[in-house]
Amino acid sequence: MHRFSWDFIDCVITIVLLYRYSSMGHTARQNDLASLCTLLDLMEFFDIVKKGHPQTALDILRRLKLVALDLHDLDQRVSGLRQHTDEVRHVMPDVLFTAMKVLYDLFTIARSGPGISSFASADHTQLNALRLQARALITFAGMLPYCMPGDINARLVQMEVLMEA
């Protein structure tokens, strides 16, 4: 008996949904349809993270413009999130935690680097950029107009502290 991978099933579901909404018409509200597309993109983000490609995952987050990775984007991202449906807002704790994990993984890779044995010889510009993105992510999480689970906030701060050490 052949078992399909979840990646294949996710791909088929995505293609069927996109085909359905693009060719057969729909009666969905525009923000509901936008949220569906965002959730499909987030599914891709989580799949890429699971496959161990943190830079690609970060690129997807930047493209989505769902979370703030720059302190200058905070207000715009918070107000943009208000435009999404509850279904998108509901997964934000997982998105934020996974985004911070991606930043931490990239930080760890940059700090260790290929053949680099000490922190002093790592690329400080890249490390500082990742720290600033982590700071923006935590500030963004604190600005959200609804309560986040306390353990998520604690884990976000813990990973940022590890990046400062």
C-alpha positions in Angstrom: 0.0 0.0 0.0 1.5 3.4 -1.0 1.3 6.1 1.5 1.3 9.7 0.3 3.5 12.2 2.1 1.8 15.2 3.8 3.8 17.5 1.4 2.1 15.9 -1.6 -1.3 16.0 0.0 -0.8 19.7 1.0 0.3 20.5 -2.5 -2.8 18.8 -4.0 -5.1 20.6 -1.6 -3.5 23.9 -2.4 -3.8 23.4 -6.2 -7.4 22.2 -5.9 -8.4 25.2 -3.7 -6.6 27.7 -6.0 -8.2 26.2 -9.1 -11.6 26.2 -7.5 -11.5 29.9 -6.5 -9.8 31.1 -9.7 -11.8 29.3 -12.3 -15.2 28.4 -10.8 -15.9 31.5 -9.0 -16.8 32.0 -5.4 -19.0 34.0 -3.0 -16.3 34.5 -0.4 -15.6 37.9 1.0 -12.4 39.4 -0.2 -10.7 39.4 3.3 -11.8 35.8 3.8 -10.1 34.9 0.5 -7.0 36.9 1.4 -6.8 35.0 4.7 -7.1 31.7 2.9 -4.2 32.6 0.7 -2.2 33.8 3.8 -2.9 30.5 5.5 -1.8 28.5 2.5 1.4 30.6 2.4 1.9 29.9 6.1 1.5 26.2 5.4 4.4 26.6 3.0 6.4 28.5 5.6 6.0 25.8 8.2 6.8 23.1 5.7 10.0 24.9 4.7 11.0 25.3 8.4 10.4 21.6 9.0 12.6 20.7 6.0 15.4 22.7 7.6 15.7 25.7 5.3 15.7 28.7 7.6 16.8 31.3 5.1 14.0 30.3 2.6 11.5 30.4 5.5 12.7 33.9 6.5 12.3 35.0 2.8 8.7 33.7 2.9 8.0 35.7 6.1 9.3 38.8 4.5 7.2 38.3 1.4 4.1 37.7 3.5 4.6 41.0 5.4 2.7 39.4 8.3 5.2 39.9 11.1 7.6 42.8 11.7 11.2 42.0 11.1 12.2 45.6 11.2 11.4 48.2 13.9 10.3 50.7 11.2 7.5 48.3 10.1 5.9 47.7 13.5 2.8 49.9 13.2 2.1 48.9 9.6 2.3 45.2 10.5 0.1 45.5 13.6 -2.6 47.4 11.6 -2.2 44.9 8.7 -2.8 42.0 11.0 -6.1 43.6 12.1 -7.3 43.2 8.5 -7.0 39.4 8.6 -9.6 37.1 9.9 -9.6 35.3 13.2 -8.2 32.2 11.5 -5.0 34.0 10.7 -4.8 35.8 14.1 -5.3 32.4 15.8 -2.1 31.0 14.4 0.0 34.0 15.2 1.6 32.6 18.4 2.9 29.6 16.3 4.1 31.9 13.5 5.9 34.2 16.0 7.6 31.3 17.8 8.6 29.6 14.6 9.9 32.9 13.2 12.0 33.5 16.3 13.3 29.9 16.0 14.2 30.6 12.4 16.1 33.7 13.4 17.9 31.8 16.2 18.8 29.0 13.8 20.2 31.6 11.3 22.1 33.3 14.2 23.6 30.0 15.3 24.7 29.2 11.8 26.2 32.6 11.3 28.0 32.5 14.6 29.5 29.1 14.1 30.1 29.5 10.3 31.9 27.0 8.2 35.3 26.3 9.9 34.9 29.1 12.3 35.8 28.1 15.8 35.2 31.3 17.8 32.5 33.9 18.1 35.0 36.7 17.5 35.6 35.7 13.9 31.9 35.5 13.0 30.3 38.1 10.7 29.2 40.7 13.3 27.1 42.6 10.7 24.9 39.6 10.0 24.7 38.7 13.7 23.6 42.2 14.6 21.0 42.2 11.8 19.5 39.0 13.1 19.5 40.5 16.7 17.6 43.5 15.4 15.1 41.3 13.6 14.6 39.3 16.8 14.0 42.6 18.8 11.5 43.8 16.2 9.7 40.4 16.4 9.4 40.6 20.2 8.3 44.3 20.1 5.7 43.3 17.4 4.4 40.5 19.6 4.0 42.9 22.5 2.1 45.4 20.4 -0.6 42.9 19.2 -4.0 43.9 20.5 -4.9 40.5 21.9 -3.3 38.3 24.5 -0.7 35.8 23.5 -0.1 32.7 25.6 2.4 33.5 28.3 4.7 30.6 27.4 5.1 32.0 23.9 6.2 35.4 25.1 8.6 33.8 27.5 10.1 31.5 24.8 10.5 34.5 22.4 12.4 36.5 25.1 14.5 33.4 26.0 15.6 32.9 22.4 16.4 36.6 22.1 18.5 36.5 25.3 20.4 33.5 23.9 21.2 35.6 20.8 22.6 38.4 23.0 24.9 36.2 24.9 
